Amino acid sequence: MSLSESSSRPARGKVIVVLPAYNAERPPERTCAEIPREVVDEIILVDDASGDGTADLARRLGLTTVVHARNLGYGGNQKTCYREALARGADFVVMLHPDYQYPARVIPAMVAMLRSGLFDVVLGSRILVRGALAGGMPIYKYAGNRFLTLIQNLLVGAKLSEYHTGYRAFTRRLLETLPLAENSDGFVFDNQILCQAIGFDFSIGEVSSPCRYFPEASSIGFFASVRYGFGVLATALVFRLHRWGLVRARIFRRDGTRLTPAASPAPRP
């Protein structure tokens, strides 16, 4: 019986791994083979209107597969991932890139931290691991990561090792509480959700997570990285201004629009 067909629900909460995918036909097979089935109850792959056989491969692997009719962007893909996971009864949701960059074997540690009740978010940090550069992280990305994280920690009042990892785990309570529908459909979504978690007083934990860099791995280019960097700084600045009461930002308001299975808002920039 495939993982997606399992009807058993563990007493300690249902764990769903979500894979936001775009033109990722080859790596998902290796990623899924490494996912610990004794911990994970279901895997959902959301195909963001890929031009290759990503969705067909996901179905052959027995994954719950959702395909967008049009490309909604990286953040838009994640919104669908979380809506689907919540609709399918997830108590804990792990977001893992399907490109085999992050080791799925870290999932049990991330889930255990959520189950402890001490954390609402757990990040797989590349920076806590020695040798990020030796592992292949481009120097400009490493330098940008350290600079942005320093500025962001100062502006939002946190002490995270990084805000930019693509490996995260969330509790159902957090995903149902944050106004995630207000967030961007672009890459800065990753940063916005962490700033929202901090703003809403959710607790964030981190675990060391090595990262692999190779030609098939997904990665945004230099200019897209620059745009992302400015988006990160803008998010942190808006967070601080909102905290000071100088602006009323919808992404940080408790009456902001939350994700619901039926919601399908227009794409945001």
Disulfide bonds with the S-S distance in Angstrom:
none
